[in-house]
Amino acid sequence: MTPTRSLRSRLSWSATGVLALWVAVLTIGANVLLAGALARGADGVLRARAEAAAATVQLDARGEVRVLDARDDDALDVGTWIFTADGTPVETPPGSPAGTDRTAAALAAAADRQRTVDTGVPARARLLALPVREAGSRIATVVTSTSLTPYDNLKRMAGIGSAVLGLLLLGIVHLVLRANVARALRPVRTMTLQAGRWSSDDVGRRFGDDPRPAELDQLASTLDGVLDRLAAVLRHERQLSDELSHELRTPLARVQAEVDLLRQRPRDRTERERALRVVDEAAGSMRRILDTLMTAARSATGVAPGRCVAAAVLEPLLGRTAVDRPALELETDVPPDLVVGVSAAVLERMVAPVLDNAVRYARSEIRIGASRHDGGVRLVITDDGPGVPRENRERVFEPGWRGDAEDTHPGAGLGLALARRLAVAGGATIAVSSGGTGARFDIELPAG
């Protein structure tokens, strides 16, 4: 398995690599410029000495080359050769090596103009030949020399010094980069560890809107979204198990009761058939409950289980209401991007009985509104019907209770009770109050 490098190492080493490239380019460029400047300096010294020596050279009356004695002549004689036009040496420096004398003579013989040559005998040196002309003709050639050892030493010291300084700079910059990158990434590590702990122990915690840098704020928003989806999944699983437990308890109890009665005493044929019908009905009820709940659990809504867009769920319900009572005025105020913390199937099964109740009792209009409220979402359904008396506002959620026993509508009084049970299982609440001229149902839902 290939070992992975940390982001801190990758960032610091990549930045150090770029800086190293620039330091190398600058160091090489500076040393090249220094070498050029030293070479021009050496040439300038040689030319100045050659011109000074050439000023002492002239022809006598017989046309022979003469060297005039001058003040500080010893300084000029050091490393200076004077040759006639035919190459005969007129003056040579004392103690000059034979090899250097030969190089100077060869340079003078070929110098119809100013020329330079480097030699390594016995040490690195540079020679410059300067023709001496009179009346347009070359009468002599002055050759001067200087040792390149001081210049080479200076270039070597400059190269070593710049390399050492460059390495020190890279080392310091690399350490500073690692420290700064580590400090910059420390909040990311902290937030990652917090998100990991919260996902295990406290899925309700969030980073929120605390002030932080823009990049970390985006990370916090992303992690909050992940925690939201995780919380929705957990709510969905808990809600499914709670619903299964609650909804299956009654039919299972009926089956168990009939089995117990059959075991207690003999039954005639009619009683056995009745018991079998009860068991069959209970089994069918359990099958329908399982089908409904599992279908809701597998429903694909385009978002994480336990989350849905409220407007997308309410739209088909309102469409059916418009078909059932076309003369009824429907007024809706639901933001199209409002996400609630329950699945679409559960929200539909919570809202449908409340909306059916409003359709049944409304005279002319129904109003539906939704908004964020106290960290959650409040869905309000009001109608202009007779309303619900205060003493009956909790009884409407009791299974089988009907406000008017003589009412002939086909319902069994179970819709609002089921809506309340689903709300409790999904972390929501449903309450009824006076809507002014009718009933008002407030459904408090978790935010998605």
Sequence and secondary structure as in RCSB ss.txt:
>XXXX:A:sequence
MTPTRSLRSRLSWSATGVLALWVAVLTIGANVLLAGALARGADGVLRARAEAAAATVQLDARGEVRVLDARDDDA
LDVGTWIFTADGTPVETPPGSPAGTDRTAAALAAAADRQRTVDTGVPARARLLALPVREAGSRIATVVTSTSLTP
YDNLKRMAGIGSAVLGLLLLGIVHLVLRANVARALRPVRTMTLQAGRWSSDDVGRRFGDDPRPAELDQLASTLDG
VLDRLAAVLRHERQLSDELSHELRTPLARVQAEVDLLRQRPRDRTERERALRVVDEAAGSMRRILDTLMTAARSA
TGVAPGRCVAAAVLEPLLGRTAVDRPALELETDVPPDLVVGVSAAVLERMVAPVLDNAVRYARSEIRIGASRHDG
GVRLVITDDGPGVPRENRERVFEPGWRGDAEDTHPGAGLGLALARRLAVAGGATIAVSSGGTGARFDIELPAG
>XXXX:A:secstr
      HHHHHHHHHHHHHHHHHHHHHHHHHHHHHHHHHHHHHHHHHHHHHHHHTTEEE TTS EEE   TTHHH
HHTTEEEEETTS EEE  TT  HHHHHHHHHHHHT SS EEEEE SSS EEEEEEEEEETTEEEEEEEEEEESHH
HHHHHHHHHHHHHHHHHHHHHHHHHHHHHHHHHHHHHHHHHHHHHHHHHHH TT   TT    HHHHHHHHHHHH
HHHHHHHHHHHHHHHHHHHHHHHHHHHHHHHHHHHHHHHS   HHHHHHHHHHHHHHHHHHHHHHHHHHHHHH  
 SS TT EEHHHHHHHHHHHHHHH TTSEEEEE  TT EESS HHHHHHHHHHHHHHHHHH SSEEEEEEEEETT
EEEEEEEESSS   GGGTTGGGSTT  S TT   S  S HHHHHHHHHHHTT EEEEEE SSSEEEEEEEEB 
